[in-house]
Amino acid sequence: MTPFVAEIIGTMLMILLGNGVVANVVLKDTKGNNSGWIVITTAWALAVFVGVTVAGPVSGAHLNPAVTLGLAFAGKFSWDLVPTYIAGEMIGAMLGAFLVWLFNKDHFAITEDEGAKLACFSTGPAIRKPVSNIISEIIGTFVLVFVIFHFADPSVTLLNDPNAKIGLGSVGALPVTLLVWAIGLSLGGTTGYAINPARDLGPRIMHALLPVKGSSDWSYAWIPIAGPIIGAALAALLHTALS
């Protein structure tokens, strides 16, 4: 599996499970209908865990153009690889969104609330104020990327053999899982914490293409793209300055 394919599959799984829980909570007559924000934020964090577990050993599991760009801004990732990674992330996000629709097709059909159906694909503000909304996305993504810069290598060195290391395997995905969970619980209530341009744009494109009634709200779509990119750049700038 190449890094490009790993980013596709990892992002696809993340979106399938992350947007899947939104569908389970907001669509009509699902078993999880109205189960609440805590369920959504928890399941989204676990969705990130799944995506990182699958893609991590191959691509490093960016799963997010903001992470890819943040690492490149900080000189920790080759700019030559940025287009390939972002393309994989976008394709994966679109595939994941398609699977969410396919899985919940019957419930989409009986749900009348167009806003709820859009929420199964992309994010939206609780209070629509563009300046406040983009600040929310900038801060949320800044926290994500800045903390990622400080993750330690997930391995254990044996005292009697410094050259031998025991990797922690899937447990290495736990830090970013907890980080995304914390961001969702603390900073997610204003805009739905996209903190990932592909996570919002890919599914929004699928919402426009699939037979789902209602507006795709393109007038808001620039915020979960620009905000995360700015937040990632600021995180890289501060990390570089401190280093």
Helices and strands as residue ranges (DSSP letters): H 3-26, H 37-59, H 65-73, G 79-81, H 82-103, H 105-110, H 114-119, H 130-148, E 155-158, E 161-167, G 169-173, H 174-187, H 197-209, H 223-242
